[in-house]
Amino acid sequence: MNQQVPTLQLNNGSLMPQLGFGVWQVPDADAEHAVGTALEAGYRSIDTAAVYGNEKGTGKAVAASGLPREELFVTTKLWNSRKQRWGRDEVLRAFDDSLGKLGLDHVDLYLIHWPRPMRDDFVSIWKTFEEIAASGRAKAVGVSNFRPEDLERLAAESALVPAVNQVELHPLFPQAELRAVHAARGIVTEAWSPLGQGKELLTLPAVTALADKYGRSAAQVVLRWHLQHGNIVIPKSVTPARIRENLDVFGFELEAADVAALDALGAGAAGRRIGPDPAEFDV
Ligand SMILES: NC(=O)c1ccc[n+]([C@@H]2O[C@H](COP(=O)([O-])OP(=O)(O)OC[C@H]3O[C@@H](n4cnc5c(N)ncnc54)[C@H](OP(=O)(O)O)[C@@H]3O)[C@@H](O)[C@H]2O)c1
């Protein structure tokens, strides 16, 4: 593993880098270059998904990097869209398809992309994830966008605890309650859109004032907030200078009062999502 980036231990024993590279909205044709730039900069964890349509480009960059497989942590996700019924065979086929596109014989983490509670099928999908985990073709399995009640349902019907729950999380939507649920269940919290998609969040005076104070960028301050809360982060960028900037966050630390000032931005009723609500999102 890259020395610079700390790792967190997942409940299967694997070590996952606390900072990785996300590739949502990176076209397949650009993914090889973006992921290649990230690997060259020192990232060792890549977050893709079947629905991003860039598993092939991601896999090409991984192969071209020449890095030993055991130094890399690759995540992909099952796109459990409503276009089909997600029985065991369909899940296994989708997983094979992702591995084939990535050109890998295993991934480090395989996630159910959305719970879609109105479809009432995530428990049966999880049963197939148990098989995938047992086969070793995904070293760890987890979920994404699961709510406390979804995690509770899984716990009632399966002995396998998700290693990770990847959810929308940033200072404007800090997910304090969900993080406490994760801590109690031994699930690692992974933050998607950790930079708030590079929009309003990075322009807020509370954030830019801290950027000035620490002589760092707004994005670096926000990433430090996540790291100091113990979140895994997967910022996305196709801009080489930003790719490097987002990794250069291990040489400074926010004071506790500054972490608290960022906590206040989205505390309680002030919290707001950028992305869809998992209670309603059906794809
Ligand atoms: N599980 C899920 O349902 C789910 C949902 C959403 C995202 N994700 C994952 O989470 C990853 C990250 O989330 P995200 O892509 O939505 O948003 P994000 O990482 O919060 O923000 C990405 C945006 O911020 C810009 N940016 C990056 N670094 C910056 C910097 N240092 N300064 C200023 N702007 C910067 C990027 O622009 P440029 O690219 O133009 O540089 C891009 O527009 C995704 O790529 C994906 O892997 C998962």
The ligand as an SDF file (V2000), in Angstrom:
LIG
                    3D

 48 52  0  0  0  0  0  0  0  0999 V2000
  -22.6890    5.2520   -4.5990 N   0  0  0  0  0  0  0  0  0  0  0  0
  -23.2840    6.2680   -5.1880 C   0  0  0  0  0  0  0  0  0  0  0  0
  -24.5090    6.2990   -5.3520 O   0  0  0  0  0  0  0  0  0  0  0  0
  -22.4400    7.4120   -5.6390 C   0  0  0  0  0  0  0  0  0  0  0  0
  -23.0480    8.6260   -6.0360 C   0  0  0  0  0  0  0  0  0  0  0  0
  -22.2310    9.6760   -6.4350 C   0  0  0  0  0  0  0  0  0  0  0  0
  -20.8520    9.5180   -6.4320 C   0  0  0  0  0  0  0  0  0  0  0  0
  -20.2780    8.3210   -6.0660 N   0  0  0  0  0  0  0  0  0  0  0  0
  -18.8070    8.1260   -6.0710 C   0  0  0  0  0  0  0  0  0  0  0  0
  -18.1900    9.2030   -5.3710 O   0  0  0  0  0  0  0  0  0  0  0  0
  -17.2320    9.8260   -6.2110 C   0  0  0  0  0  0  0  0  0  0  0  0
  -17.0770   11.2910   -5.8610 C   0  0  0  0  0  0  0  0  0  0  0  0
  -18.3170   11.9570   -5.9260 O   0  0  0  0  0  0  0  0  0  0  0  0
  -18.6870   13.0310   -7.0670 P   0  0  0  0  0  0  0  0  0  0  0  0
  -17.9330   12.7140   -8.2880 O   0  0  0  0  0  0  0  0  0  0  0  0
  -20.1680   13.0640   -7.1350 O   0  0  0  0  0  0  0  0  0  0  0  0
  -18.2760   14.4290   -6.4430 O   0  0  0  0  0  0  0  0  0  0  0  0
  -17.0180   15.0850   -5.7050 P   0  0  0  0  0  0  0  0  0  0  0  0
  -15.8500   14.1710   -5.7050 O   0  0  0  0  0  0  0  0  0  0  0  0
  -17.5350   15.6120   -4.4230 O   0  0  0  0  0  0  0  0  0  0  0  0
  -16.7250   16.3260   -6.6450 O   0  0  0  0  0  0  0  0  0  0  0  0
  -16.2790   16.1790   -7.9790 C   0  0  0  0  0  0  0  0  0  0  0  0
  -16.3690   17.5380   -8.6540 C   0  0  0  0  0  0  0  0  0  0  0  0
  -15.5460   18.4620   -7.9630 O   0  0  0  0  0  0  0  0  0  0  0  0
  -14.5480   18.9890   -8.8250 C   0  0  0  0  0  0  0  0  0  0  0  0
  -13.2780   18.9960   -8.0710 N   0  0  0  0  0  0  0  0  0  0  0  0
  -12.5170   17.9260   -7.7470 C   0  0  0  0  0  0  0  0  0  0  0  0
  -11.4370   18.3010   -7.0500 N   0  0  0  0  0  0  0  0  0  0  0  0
  -11.5250   19.6330   -6.9060 C   0  0  0  0  0  0  0  0  0  0  0  0
  -10.6950   20.6050   -6.2820 C   0  0  0  0  0  0  0  0  0  0  0  0
   -9.5710   20.2400   -5.6750 N   0  0  0  0  0  0  0  0  0  0  0  0
  -11.0910   21.9020   -6.3420 N   0  0  0  0  0  0  0  0  0  0  0  0
  -12.2340   22.2650   -6.9600 C   0  0  0  0  0  0  0  0  0  0  0  0
  -13.0550   21.3970   -7.5660 N   0  0  0  0  0  0  0  0  0  0  0  0
  -12.7100   20.0850   -7.5420 C   0  0  0  0  0  0  0  0  0  0  0  0
  -14.4760   18.0470  -10.0100 C   0  0  0  0  0  0  0  0  0  0  0  0
  -14.1480   18.7680  -11.1860 O   0  0  0  0  0  0  0  0  0  0  0  0
  -13.1560   18.2150  -12.3330 P   0  0  0  0  0  0  0  0  0  0  0  0
  -13.3920   16.7480  -12.5120 O   0  0  0  0  0  0  0  0  0  0  0  0
  -13.5820   19.0280  -13.5260 O   0  0  0  0  0  0  0  0  0  0  0  0
  -11.7530   18.5390  -11.8880 O   0  0  0  0  0  0  0  0  0  0  0  0
  -15.9020   17.5280  -10.0850 C   0  0  0  0  0  0  0  0  0  0  0  0
  -16.7290   18.4120  -10.7990 O   0  0  0  0  0  0  0  0  0  0  0  0
  -17.8000    9.5620   -7.6130 C   0  0  0  0  0  0  0  0  0  0  0  0
  -16.8650    9.8040   -8.6350 O   0  0  0  0  0  0  0  0  0  0  0  0
  -18.2110    8.1240   -7.4670 C   0  0  0  0  0  0  0  0  0  0  0  0
  -17.0720    7.2690   -7.5440 O   0  0  0  0  0  0  0  0  0  0  0  0
  -21.0660    7.2900   -5.6700 C   0  0  0  0  0  0  0  0  0  0  0  0
  1  2  1  0
  2  3  2  0
  2  4  1  0
  4  5  1  0
  4 48  2  0
  5  6  2  0
  6  7  1  0
  7  8  2  0
  8  9  1  0
  8 48  1  0
  9 10  1  0
  9 46  1  0
 10 11  1  0
 11 12  1  0
 11 44  1  0
 12 13  1  0
 13 14  1  0
 14 15  2  0
 14 16  1  0
 14 17  1  0
 17 18  1  0
 18 19  2  0
 18 20  1  0
 18 21  1  0
 21 22  1  0
 22 23  1  0
 23 24  1  0
 23 42  1  0
 24 25  1  0
 25 26  1  0
 25 36  1  0
 26 27  1  0
 26 35  1  0
 27 28  2  0
 28 29  1  0
 29 30  1  0
 29 35  2  0
 30 31  1  0
 30 32  2  0
 32 33  1  0
 33 34  2  0
 34 35  1  0
 36 37  1  0
 36 42  1  0
 37 38  1  0
 38 39  2  0
 38 40  1  0
 38 41  1  0
 42 43  1  0
 44 45  1  0
 44 46  1  0
 46 47  1  0
M  CHG  2   8   1  16  -1
M  END
$$$$
